[in-house]
Amino acid sequence: MKTYNIKLVLLAICTSLLFVQCADDDENGNVLDQDLCSDGIQNGDEEGIDCGGADCVPCDMSVDFTGVFVQEDVMGRPAVNTAFGGTNDVKNSYNIAATSERNDSLTFPLVNFQRAFEETLELYHDVYGDALGVDLDYETNILGLDAPTFTTVLAHFDALQVAPNAPTTYFDGTNVLTGRTLGDDVIDISLTLMFGGTSGTRFDGNNGTPQLTSDGVGVGDRDLTLPFPYMETAISQ
Amino acid sequence: MMKKTKIFAAIGGLSIIALSVFLIAADHIDSPTVAGTKVDIADFYAFEGDNPNSTVFIATLQGPLEPGQVTQNAVFDKDVLVEFKIDNTGDFKEDLVIQAIRRDSVDKQFMYFFGPSDVDVPDTERDGVSGLTSTVNINDGIGRVQISNTEETFTGESGGIKFFAGPRRDYFYFDFNRFNEIASGAAAPEGFFPPASATDFFENLNVLAIVVEVPNSMLGDAPDHIGGAVGITGLPKAYNVWVSTKRKQ
């Protein structure tokens, strides 16, 4: 039978199962019990998370995770509620709604999110129609979605799609709606779907049209090459 | 039922002004009067990690934060449970959740992580409304990490999952001021500015971030892409994911 070096076994256990801060070994390479009591997991002979058993503080004196928590805010795709909600009533109701039940007229008898979103989408077009002196309506967008379908997807299926086995991006020129990276220009992509029409360039600032498909702002000097946690440290003054 | 009563009250029973007190930004670009509550989700990202077999979930909260004192004073609310929700069957009801909540020890702040927890409860056993109410899944602890600050960065790793919580630079970018002029009609017939004259409202601002990187093997198989249901063909299988903040009652 193979015998294992105890130090190596304990080291392997330490790094694979326990929180990474378990570097406090005694001289024999044994992981000190105090570390099990502060790793944020119920392990060893603990009776709760980091409490109870032979070595940790009693559970009735330890971290309290009890309680019932009720949703107050929710987000799937970027800019959905804010851009399409229209009125504050709609926005408020949207945030406390279950993602799968925004189409439920029993839960929300006074608000039809899809219709509210569609009205907002048309309102944006009316504003520009009035200013330009023409009749202006939403045009089926580059994904082939008409106004009712587009707003149904936004209102009743508000989640990010993220693919485990494909490049992940909101849109990178090839892949679409397979994720959302820190660098994706979700504003321009959303504007293109709202105002770009079937070609994607209906209102791109050319030929006398207003620029409504790009806000002119990019990711700037934000670093997109960092390892976990992928985001720069906070900007200081 | 209590919950439905609350919802009806929110819609029909309160004045517009009272309702506006409860306005919470679904994402960044709400008005200044809306932002600022500690349940406020600013943004949500989901993408493949440096390890292609993993998925990264990022929720940002309470943004935007001005650099300096405002950023240093920003804290996660201990009564707010952040929940990443993953639907891997395509019905837009979560099947797995990953939770994060702050708990302090002595003089240090920690973010505790739990999951991915199976919440695929048959509909008949739900409370009638999917996923609006949660308790902490204490049996699925991942670990805890000290909450980072403007000076120090802490990251945690356990069982293949990486996790982080703390202030970071805000990665959202948008000419928010021009959008307001467009939305109100003030800009018409002009639209957004060209790049040379557009301004990023969020440049050099901060936000509180929670970052979790999870092996895809823990998320189950992904369902067919929702795009197929509306005629967008050829898209790869994809989880439907979203994030919610829940307040302790």
Interface residues (C-beta under 8 A of the other chain):
Chain A: S16 L17 L18 F19 V20 Q21 S38 D39 G40 I41 Q42 G48 I49 V63 D64 F65 T66 G67 V68 F69 V70 Q71 E72 D73 V74 M75 G76 P78 A79 V80 N81 T82 A83 G85 N88 D89 K91 N92 S93 Y94 N95 I96 A98 T99 S100 E101 T107 F108 L110 V111 Y124 V127 Y128 D130 A131 L132 L143 G144 L145 T149 T152 V153 F157 D158 A159 L160 Q161 V162 A163 P164 N165 A166 P167 T168 T169 V176 L177 T178 G179 R180 T181 L182 G183 D185 I187 L191 F203 G205 T209 P210 Q211 L212 S214 D215 G216 V217 G218 V219 G220 R222 P227 F228 P229 Y230 M231 E232 T233 A234 I235 S236 Q237
Chain B: K3 K4 I7 A10 I11 G12 I16 L19 S20 F22 L23 I24 A25 A26 D27 H28 I29 D30 V39 D40 I41 D43 F44 Y45 A46 F47 E48 G49 D50 T55 V56 I58 A59 L65 P67 G68 T71 V80 L81 K85 D87 D91 F92 K93 E94 I101 R103 S105 F110 Y112 F113 V129 S130 G131 L132 T133 S134 T135 V136 I138 N139 G141 I142 G143 R144 V145 T150 T153 T155 G156 E157 S158 G159 K162 F164 P167 R168 R169 Y171 Y173 F174 D175 R178 F179 I182 A183 G185 A187 A188 P189 E190 G191 F192 F193 P194 P195 A196 S197 A198 T199 D200 E203 N204 L205 N206 A209 V211 E213 N216 L219 A222 H225 I226 G227 V230 G231 I232 L235 P236 K237 A238 Y239 N240 V241 W242 V243 S244 T245 K246 R247 K248 Q249
